[in-house]
Amino acid sequence: MLNTLFILAAEAHESGEGGFGINLDFLEANLFNLAILLGIIIYYAPKTLGKILGDRRQKIADSIEEAETRQRKSAQILAEEEKKLAQAKAEAARIVQEAGQRAEVAKQEIATQTEADLRRMQETAAQDLGAEQERVIAELKRRIAEQAVAKAEADLRDRLNEDTQDRLIERSIAQLGGR
């Protein structure tokens, strides 16, 4: 339709008739051109602009709905993760408590075992000491006996001369039932 209007205007201008035509001088025909432009915009704009705005509105609505859906999912995931975090914290506290209890039990067991080992070592040391004392006493008795025998032999050698030895031998034989 607009093409037909342009063609008619161009033919009228060429024929020299002063009728209808497009004045390309913007200063002279500014109001007329503005009216034509405004008419075209009013005629075509509601359809095109309405469609563009409707499409844009639908895209915005879809984006908002998608963002809200993502927000709900994120909030749900956040709640689940916070719940898992609380469970993990509770589990960690339980593990720490159990470890403390096990450490206390191990400490008591070590203390008991140490006391038992100490008593056993003291008993072993006392037994070893007793055995060592007995050995030393036996060794001292043996040495004293050897020294006593050696002293007695020395005294006998000093006291016994040949006459005394002869008399002692005769007396011993007489006692045995000899002469």
Steps between C-alpha positions, in 0.01 A plus 500: 500500500785733584663412168191609311501833682863560405441411137203739470697779664794452270277503183322813615827676564643403158199614311552846642166521654521671828295234676611247744874426538777438738706799587846382589599831651467425868481859610197579282309177540601399849150514643353310207770230512458472874127445459558230241761329719272520797217349302717212384620438855144512637381261227784243515644546848221343709529174314880481485573676825228307680646175374856602594390619843290187553794277404729702725249484786471121454881461500526709817221301664668172398835626634342606828322166533822314422691711752235433766515127425878506530472699823257243646730215396802683641317565826403133517858388428630751757261363763608143421868595515450686829327190635792285382743749658315481832511119481871509418565733794304269731695200366829684550403587858407136564832381354693749714310387810563131421867573437522676836336204673732256324799714595390501864455120497840458335654735758353294784614174340852638453508621861381159626751317280779734612418436866495123440832519311651708781385250765632210292834678453522571875425134578756387245755744641425378854538136388821583315627687806409205725669254268806723478512529880478121536776454243720758674433338841580155362818635343597667829433174693712307254787749527473511878504118514802488268678761708410315822631173358814674377549665840440172680751324274751778564441479876534123491823521306635751750392289800578161368852392505615142433451380859153641517414351162623157609295509819193621310533218246540238771200627689290497186601142422423398859160644478432317180572177672845442400753429777 
